[in-house]
């Protein structure tokens, strides 16, 4: 059953964050009351805490097609992403040192012996800024593969063309947070694995990572079907609390993991620190996803299609530009990125006015912050004057046709007001 959240707002920014599902709130409250003990202890509250952690780990694993031992809890998606990059760099260094005593390390690539990382130019900041930091500190070389301006996707051949003898990690998001475009991760992984089979024994294995923060809870995500080594999981994107997890295919055995910090040995020493049982239990949200994904996905698609039809009906094709529609590309079922064009609707003015009006009726949607349009939209080939007017509207499990009607009508009133002023 779809949950209807009692709320005074019409919220349409679900790609940013989601409310915690009431059933998850209940489970977390029970954990706070009954499972407050140290999970390493043998008294009852500690045993309950340990059981909760195991159950949550198993639930998350099943949601992404893995097993309980593949899940490492983190504070959020940012930490999970940083853990992947750190592990890739460390794995390269250790592999290089062990290959023939490290004597041929500089022969791996004419540019030197730094690990090489490939990401796209539309990644989340927790990927992009981590890669830039490694580049700035001289710890890695980085290639930012541009997405196609036709499909807004990372194209498989462009990733393969960027591979070097020193490439140690390919990290491409599963779905873009602004456009909703779904990337061809399965095809990329298949091709990279073929490259791995052909590499010299002295060359490091290319590790494969996808940040699935925006995809989980909206579309099916299966680690083994995709062929990835790592998947970043973010609870607050699918009606859980603000906690993260990292799927690692057989961590420490098939896939390397090197901790960012050290402590009491929790998470098999991959991520030490006392487990926040109440947050971990919040991953009961994963069980809801596993049980209801088909229903959620159908609802999202129905509401998004209704939203897009309503926008066209109210504004007409001359004024509406969908920034998430690209030929040959699939998009998340809940995501609509749209610009409203016309006389007097220039740039930040229309966005700021729309934000003020929507806030006055309790509506919330997303627009780019600052004085410049989204670099992601520009990188996807959206013209500057169109990208400047972009609004991302992302619907959720409780969004109704009536909510859409109210928001679109208020947008129309705002646009008419701006046009009268000009």
N, C-alpha and C positions, 0 to 999 in steps of 0.2 A: 504494500500500500504506500502511495506517495504521502510524504509528511507535509502537512500544511502548518507552517510556522506562524504563530501569532505575532504579528509585527506591525508597527505603525508606519513602516516605510514600504515603498515599492522598490525593492532592491534588485538591481540588474547589473551587478558587478561581481558575479560568482567566479570569474576567472581570477580575481584578486584574492578572495577568501570566501568561505562559506560559513553559515551559522552552524553551531554544533547540533547534531541531530538530538532531539529529546531523549531517544532511547540510549544514545551514547552518554548524555548527561546523567541519566539514571545509573548506568553501569559505572561511570567514573565516581559518582557520589558513593555508591556501594563500596568501591575500592578504597576510597578515602577513609571510610568508616571501618571496614573489616580487614583491610590488607595493608596496614600502615607499617608492618614490620620490615626488618632487613631481610631481603630475599635470600641471603646467605645463611640465615638462622634456621634453627629447627623447631622453634616454638610456633604456635598456630598462626599468628598474624604474618610471620615470615614465610611459612609454608604456603599460605594463601597468596602472598605476594609473588612467590616463585611460580605457583600454578598460573597466575594471571599473566606473568611474563611469557611463559611457555605457550599458553593458549593464544596470546596476542601474536607471538612470533609465527605460530602455525597458521593463524588466520590470514595474516598479511602474505605469507608465502603462498598460500593457496590462491589468493587474489591475483598474484602475478605468475602463477604456474610453477612455483618453486617448492622447496621444502624448508622446514623450520630452521635448519642449520644454515640456510643461505641468507638469513635476515640479521642485519646489524642495526640496532636502534641508534638514532642520532638526535641531536637537538632540533634538527630541521633539515630542509633541503640544501641550504647553503653549506652546512657542515658535511653532509653526504657528498656533495659535489667536490668540496675541497679534499675530502678523504680519497676520492677516486684519483684526482690529479696528483696528490702527494704519493699515492701508491704507485702510479704509473712512472713517476720520476724515479722513485726509489728502486722499483723493479728494473728499470733500464740501467741504473747505476750498478746494481748488484750483478745483473746479467753481463754487463760490459766488463766488470772486474774479473768475473769468473771465466770469461771466454778466453782461452789460451793465455791465461795469466794477465789479461789486459794488454798484451803487447801490440795487438792490432786494432786497438779501440779507435785510433784516429783514422784508420783506413775505412771505417764503416761509411763515412760520408765526407765529401770534400769540404763541407762547411764546418767540420769538427765533430766532436763526439757528444754533443748535447742531445738529450732526448727530444724528439720532434712530436708535437701534438697537433692534431687537426680538429678544428671546430668550425661551425658555420658563422656567418656574420649577422645572424639574427638570434643568437643565444641569449638567455637570461643573464643578468649581470653577475650572478654567482658563478657562472661559467666564464663569461667574457673577462671579467676583472681578475679572476684567478689566473687565467691564461696570460693576461697582460702582465700580471705581477711576476710570474715565472719568467716571462720574456725580458722584462725590465731588470730583474735580478740576475740575469745570465744563467738561469737554471734550466731553461728549455728554449727550443725554437718553436714557433707557433705559426701555423698557416690558417688564416681565416677564409674559408671557402665561401665565395659569394653564392647566395641563392639565385636561382634563375629568375629573371625579370618577366618571364612568360608564365611560369608555374608557381613561383614563390617558394619552391622546394629546393632543398639541396639535391643536386643531381648526382646519381651514383658515379658516373664517369668522372665528374669533377673531383670527387673524393679520391677515387683510385689514382687519378693523375697527380694528386698532391702527395702521394705516399713516397717516402724516401727510405733508404736503408736504415735510418735511425728513427723512423716513426714508431712510437711506443703507445700512442693512444689516439683513438678516433672517438670524439664525443659530440653527438648530434642530438638535439632535443627531439622527442617523439612528436610533439605538437606545439606549435608556436602560440604563446600566450596572447598575442595581439591579433593576429590574423586567423588563428585556429587551424592553419594549414598543417596537415599531417605529413610527416617526413617519411621517405621510403627506407626506414631503418632495416627492415628484413632484407631488402635487396642489397643495401650497403654492407650489412654484416656478412651476407653470403659471399660477396665479392672479396671482402677483406680476408675472410677465412681462407679463400683460395690463394690469396697472396701469402698468407702465413705458411701454407703448405709448401710454397715454392721458395721460401726464404732460406738463406744459408743458416747453418746451425749456430753461427756466431751472432746472427742478428736477433734482436729482441722480438718476442711475440708482440703483435699489435693488439692491444686490449680495446674492447668495444664497450662504450658506455652510452646510455640514453637517459636524459633527464625527462622523466615521464610525469612530472608534477601536474601539468595541465591535462594530460590524457586519462590518468587513472580516475575511475568513477564516471567517465563519459563514454569511453570506448573500451573494447577488450584489449587487455595488455597481458601478453604471455611471454615470459623471458625466453623460453626454449624455442617458441615459434619465431620470435624476433632474431634469436641467435646472439644476444648480447651477453657480456660478462657482468655488467653492472646495470642496475636500474635505480634511479633516485625516486623515492616515494615521499610524498608530503601530505600529512594527515589533514591539515586545514583546507585542502583543496577538495576533499570529498566528505565534508561534514564531520570531521574529527577535530581534535584539539591541535594546537601548534606543536607538533612533534614530527620528526622525520624518521626514515629508515632507508637503508641501502640494501638492495638485493645484490648478493655476490654469488656467482656460480661456484659452489664448493670453495668457500673462502679459505685462503692459506694453503690450499692444495692445488686445485685447477687454476684458480684465479688469485693473484697476489693481493694482500691487504697489509699495509704498514700503518700503524697507528699514528695519529697526529700528536697525541700526548699519552702520558703513562700514569698508572695509578693502581687501583685495587684488583685488576684482573677481570672486571666485568666484560661481557660480550666477548668472551674467549680472548681477552687482551687486545682485541681489535679496537675497542672503544671503551676504555675504562671510565669509571664513574658510577655512582649509585644510580640504579634504574629508577626513573620517576614512574612508579607503578600506576598512579592515577592517569598519567598521560599515555603510558603504554596501553592501559586498558581502553583508552579512548580509541585505539585502533579497532575496537568493536565496529567502528565505521567500515572497516574492510569487509566484515562479514555481511553488512548490509549491501555493499557493492557486489559481492559475489552472488548474493541471493537475488538481487533486484536489478542487475545491470540492464537487462533487456528492456525492462519497464522504464527505467530512468532514461535510457537512450532514446526510446520512442517518444517519451514526453518532451525531452529537450528538442528533438527534431520537429515535433508538431508546433511547439511554441516559437522556435526560431523561424520556421517557415511562415507562420502566421504573422510574426513581426515584420519579416521582409515584405510580405504581401501588403501589409497595412502601410508600411512606409511608402511603397510604390503607389498605392491607391491615394494616399493623402498628398504626397509631394509630386508625383509624376516622374517619369523616366528621365526627364531633362535635369532634374535637381538631385537625384539620388545616384550615388556612386558606391557600390559595394567593394570594399577594399579586401574582402576575404574570398572573392570569387575569381578563381584562376583556372583556365582550361586544363583539364586532366588531373587536377589536384582535389583530394578529399579534404574536408574541413570538419572540425569538431561539431557535433550536432547542436551545441548550445551557443555558439559564438557568432556574432554579427558585428563586423567592423564596417561602419558606414560614414560617408561624408555627405552633407547637404550643401549643395552649391547654388549660387545665384547672386543677384544684385544685392549688395550690402551685407553679404555673408562672408566677409573676409576674415580668415584666420582666427586669431585668439579671441576676437570680439564675439564671434558666434559661440565659441566654446564657453567663454566665461559667462555669457548671458544664459546659455542653455543650462550650465551648471547651477546658476543662481535660481533659475525658474524651477528646475527639477527638484532642487533642494527644498524649495518652498512648498512643494506638494509631497515631500517625503520620498521622492524618487532618488535613486543613486545609480549612476553608471560611470564609466571610466573614460577619461580623455587624457592625452599626453600632458605631462607637467612641464612647465617652463615656457620659454619663448620660441622654441623650435619644434617643428613636427617630429614625429617618431622616426628615428633612424631606421627602425625595422621596416616601416612602410616605405621609406625612401629606398632602402636596399632591395625591396621587393618590386621596385619599378613604379610605385605610385607617384604621380606628379606632385611637385612641391605644394601647389595651391590646393590640391585635393587632400594630401596628407595633413596639411595644416588644419583642416576642418574635421578631422576624423574623430568619431566617437566609437568606442568599443562597448557594445551592449551584450552582456553574457547572462543567459537565463539559467534558472535553477529548478530544483525539483518541485518547488511550490509556486513557480511563476504561472500565472493564468492568462487566458485571452483578455480578461478584463484589465489586468495589470498593463498589458501591452497597449490596449486601447487608451488608457489614461496617459501613459508616457508619450505615445505618438501624438495624441491630441495636444498635449502641452508643448511638445516640440514644434508642432504646427503653429501654435499661438506665438511662440518665441520668434520663429522665422518671420511670420507676418509682421510682428512688431518691429523687427530689425529692418525689414524692407520698407515699412512706412517711414522709418527714420531717415531713409536714404532716397 
